[in-house]
Amino acid sequence: MTPLNSLLTEYGASHQNPTNKLVHWVCVPLIMFALLGLLWSIPVPAVVARLAGPWLNWATLVMAGALLYYLRLSGRLALGMVLVWLGLAIGLRGLERLGGWPLWGTCLLIFAGAWVGQFWGHKVEGKKPSFLKDVQFLLIGPLWLLHFVYRRLGWGY
């Protein structure tokens, strides 16, 4: 079994309940969106902002780091995650342009609410979240969802 399949199997073992699975389909993307939004909100040095504009920030740096991890596991899933992140980044940029509440405030509420949902889902499941055993499962959760999309489309990963 490949390291990726081993990680997906281990992650999936604590995500068997249909309610918990549904919660994860909603909350994992929300947590990703909110975490990236919180990182997006941290100011970058002025010289970086002048040279790169709004797209090079702490969120994109964290995404690049996660991409290196994903590339070690699966180039195809890593490519899919780039597309997911691009969609999240466009959404964050749009939310930022709307004004109103600061981006960090909106993302903090989403982040807290989504984690409440995650822990509730695991209460329903009757099993602890995988990341309590190994923090790398915080990065595996999004891949676990994406691998189902790939399977549905008949794509290898």
C-alpha positions in Angstrom: 0.0 0.0 0.0 1.4 3.4 -0.9 1.9 6.0 1.8 -1.0 8.0 0.4 -3.4 5.1 0.4 -2.3 4.2 3.9 -3.0 7.7 5.1 -6.4 7.9 3.3 -7.4 4.5 4.8 -6.3 5.5 8.3 -8.2 8.9 8.0 -11.2 7.1 6.6 -11.4 4.7 9.6 -12.7 7.6 11.8 -15.0 8.9 9.1 -17.5 6.1 8.4 -20.8 7.6 9.7 -22.8 9.2 6.9 -23.6 12.3 9.1 -19.9 12.8 9.9 -19.0 12.4 6.3 -21.5 15.0 5.3 -20.2 17.3 8.0 -16.7 16.9 6.6 -17.8 17.7 3.1 -19.1 21.1 4.4 -16.7 21.9 7.2 -13.3 20.9 5.7 -13.7 23.3 2.8 -15.0 26.0 5.2 -12.0 25.5 7.5 -9.6 25.7 4.6 -11.3 28.9 3.3 -11.3 30.5 6.8 -7.7 29.5 7.6 -6.5 30.9 4.3 -8.6 34.0 4.9 -7.0 34.5 8.3 -3.5 34.1 6.9 -4.5 36.3 3.9 -5.4 39.0 6.5 -1.9 39.2 8.0 -0.1 42.1 6.5 2.9 41.4 4.3 5.9 43.7 4.1 5.2 46.7 2.0 7.9 45.9 -0.6 6.3 42.5 -1.2 2.9 44.1 -1.6 4.2 46.6 -4.1 6.0 43.9 -6.1 3.5 41.1 -6.1 0.2 42.7 -5.4 -2.5 41.1 -3.3 -1.9 37.5 -4.5 1.4 36.9 -2.7 0.7 36.8 1.0 0.9 34.5 4.0 -1.9 32.3 2.7 -0.2 31.7 -0.7 3.0 30.9 1.1 1.3 28.3 3.3 -0.4 26.9 0.2 3.0 26.5 -1.4 4.3 24.7 1.6 1.3 22.3 1.7 1.8 21.8 -2.1 5.3 20.4 -1.5 3.8 17.9 1.0 1.0 17.0 -1.4 3.5 16.5 -4.3 5.3 13.9 -2.2 2.1 12.0 -1.9 0.5 12.4 -5.3 1.2 14.8 -8.2 -2.3 14.4 -9.5 -4.0 15.2 -6.2 -1.6 18.1 -5.7 -2.7 19.5 -9.0 -6.3 19.2 -7.9 -5.5 21.0 -4.7 -4.0 23.8 -6.6 -7.3 24.2 -8.4 -9.2 24.1 -5.1 -6.9 26.7 -3.6 -7.3 28.9 -6.7 -11.1 28.8 -6.2 -10.7 29.6 -2.5 -8.3 32.4 -3.2 -10.7 33.9 -5.7 -13.5 33.6 -3.2 -11.3 35.3 -0.5 -10.4 38.1 -2.9 -14.1 38.6 -3.7 -15.0 38.6 0.0 -12.2 41.1 0.7 -13.5 43.4 -2.0 -17.1 43.4 -0.6 -16.0 45.4 2.4 -18.2 45.5 5.4 -16.7 43.2 8.0 -13.0 42.8 7.9 -11.9 39.6 6.2 -10.3 38.3 9.3 -13.5 38.7 11.3 -15.6 36.9 8.8 -13.1 34.1 8.5 -12.7 33.8 12.3 -16.5 33.2 12.6 -16.4 30.7 9.8 -13.4 28.9 11.3 -14.9 28.6 14.8 -18.3 27.5 13.4 -16.8 24.9 11.1 -14.6 23.4 13.9 -17.7 23.2 16.1 -19.3 21.2 13.3 -16.3 19.0 12.9 -16.2 18.1 16.6 -20.0 17.5 16.5 -19.6 15.2 13.5 -17.0 13.2 15.4 -19.2 13.0 18.5 -21.9 11.5 16.2 -19.2 9.1 14.7 -18.1 8.1 18.2 -14.4 8.5 17.2 -11.8 11.2 17.9 -10.6 13.3 15.0 -7.6 11.8 13.2 -5.4 14.9 13.7 -5.4 14.3 17.5 -3.3 11.2 16.7 -1.1 12.9 14.1 -1.3 16.5 13.0 -0.5 15.6 9.4 -4.1 14.5 9.1 -5.0 18.2 9.1 -3.5 18.1 5.6 -5.0 14.7 4.7 -8.6 15.7 5.3 -8.8 17.8 2.1 -7.1 15.1 0.1 -9.5 12.5 1.5 -12.4 14.5 0.1 -10.7 15.2 -3.2 -9.8 11.5 -3.7 -13.6 10.8 -3.7 -14.1 13.4 -6.5 -11.3 11.8 -8.5 -12.8 8.3 -8.0 -16.2 9.6 -9.1 -14.7 11.1 -12.2 -12.8 7.9 -12.9 -9.4 9.6 -12.5 -6.4 8.0 -11.0 -4.5 9.6 -8.2 
